[in-house]
């Protein structure tokens, strides 16, 4: 028997070159669905309160008050959730895992003694997970659309702080899913910082020009301080019996067939 015949060929799933190839893209996408799902099942994560907002906001910058208010609100939400009856402390603060508002949200939740999720995205500028994310709940994504899937699937409410293109993308994606009825459950959207949002987006003009229905203006609510924001979240979120697996929102299908 020659040495070549005795050599072992590694299976394809252990072949790093193959896994990085264009042909293996479906496998990478599938992995970014299955791995978080298994982690959320293991850690018994069912429902999240998602914080969106700019990575550029720093506590000592010109918009630093938003950093501190995001931190305070995340701390209040986590403390409230932990105080719910046993089995209902399930509203876990989730962010995009990076700096700015994302860091503030994870930091506030951690300071309240709660677990907190970071869904980080690999970028050319090397966005790194912030240090406040719970280690078992820190994820790195290659694909934006898979990251956004996990934002939407577990979200019971969204809090959207001032932000740029990324924040607008995340906000409008959820509003579109709500507007078109593609989610089985309602996911309330709280726009934090009414002055900012009404300057950046002229929602009234969208309705006036017929680009959205006037009732679509009811898909979101404004808040300008953490205590008021907490009160709104508490009015929207109703504790439910604990489930064995994540209570994932379903996408509605109106066509024929499966």
HELIX and SHEET records of a PDB file:
HELIX    1   1 UNK A    3  UNK A    6  1                                   4    
HELIX    2   2 UNK A   12  UNK A   14  5                                   3    
HELIX    3   3 UNK A   16  UNK A   19  1                                   4    
HELIX    4   4 UNK A   22  UNK A   24  5                                   3    
HELIX    5   5 UNK A   25  UNK A   42  1                                  18    
HELIX    6   6 UNK A   64  UNK A   82  1                                  19    
HELIX    7   7 UNK A  101  UNK A  111  1                                  11    
HELIX    8   8 UNK A  135  UNK A  137  5                                   3    
HELIX    9   9 UNK A  144  UNK A  154  1                                  11    
HELIX   10  10 UNK A  165  UNK A  179  1                                  15    
HELIX   11  11 UNK A  194  UNK A  200  1                                   7    
HELIX   12  12 UNK A  203  UNK A  208  1                                   6    
HELIX   13  13 UNK A  214  UNK A  219  5                                   6    
HELIX   14  14 UNK A  226  UNK A  236  1                                  11    
SHEET    1   A 7 UNK A 138  UNK A 141  0                                        
SHEET    2   A 7 UNK A 116  UNK A 121  1                                        
SHEET    3   A 7 UNK A  91  UNK A  95  1                                        
SHEET    4   A 7 UNK A  47  UNK A  52  1                                        
SHEET    5   A 7 UNK A 155  UNK A 160  1                                        
SHEET    6   A 7 UNK A 188  UNK A 192  1                                        
SHEET    7   A 7 UNK A 220  UNK A 223  1                                        
END                                                                             
